[in-house]
């Protein structure tokens, strides 16, 4: 199992929003689209609010291996299926937040 990279709460929220917007295509295509979708979420939201965390997250995504990116996508998809607790508890339950 690939270890998930450490994320801040804001970064984890950006990831789950971005993964929610990824098209239903094969896993490797989704992995390649992750940074693009994160950038779109930042732009659609309030860029000034997400600027620092978003820029750092995009840099992190660039450095992730394919396995790390796929593990993050899988965890974010599990988050959306989680019905227990609030956002922070759900993010912790799937490993996106420590």
NORTA-V149541 format. One record per helix or strand of 2 or more residues. SS is the DSSP state (~ for helix, > for strand). FROM is the first residue (numbers start at 0). LEN is the number of residues. If there is no record, write none. Layout:
ss->SS from->FROM len->LEN
ss->SS from->FROM len->LEN
This chain:
ss->~ from->8 len->13
ss->~ from->26 len->18
ss->~ from->46 len->17
ss->~ from->65 len->16
ss->~ from->86 len->8
